Amino acid sequence: MALTSVTIAVPSSSSAVVLPRIFSLRSTTLPLRTLSFAGTHHPFLVLRNSKSIARVPSIRCSSSALTPQLKDTLDKVVTSNKVVLFMKGTKDFPQCGFSNTVVQILKSLNVPFETINILENEMLRQGLKEYSSWPTFPQLYIEGEFFGGCDITIEAYQNGQLQELLEKAMCT
């Protein structure tokens, strides 16, 4: 039975510790920044004084965004729909080119699918990265299994594997 709409509720209070974007240490302001190196993000603190800029690794709390409640909800969503796309925006109004590409592929195959807008909830967005062990969006699930992101979907569409998998999924 496919759902016509999905609401994912995440408790407003969680065990995650949120570091302030700017905090003070010995009257020196340290803004939190993130650099990107070859597709990975490396957070660091920038210490500015009148003579130089020093980079100091930031403190990271090792709390999980994937709470047991969120995991249970995600399990229910991906198993109760044959095709689910977690994306930026909606199928009618994608807010990302990669998300739009996957939506157009699925529409071209005339496959019924549900979409979940990950921009509406930061806990969902971070928790889903842990749930799938995949750091980017969109994320496509077929028959309860993580299939991949945009690049994998394009490649599978071009070589016919996506059509085969979706045909099997629609027949079960």
ABEGO torsion letter per residue (X at the ends): XBBABBBBBBBABBABBBBBABBBBGGBBBBBBBBBBGGBBBBBBBBBBAABBBBBBBBBBBBBABBAAAAAAAAAAAAABABBBBBBEBAABBABAAAAAAAAAAAAAGBBBBBBBAAABAAAAAAAAAAAGBABOBBBBBGGBBAEBAAAAAAAAAAGAAAAAAAAAAAX
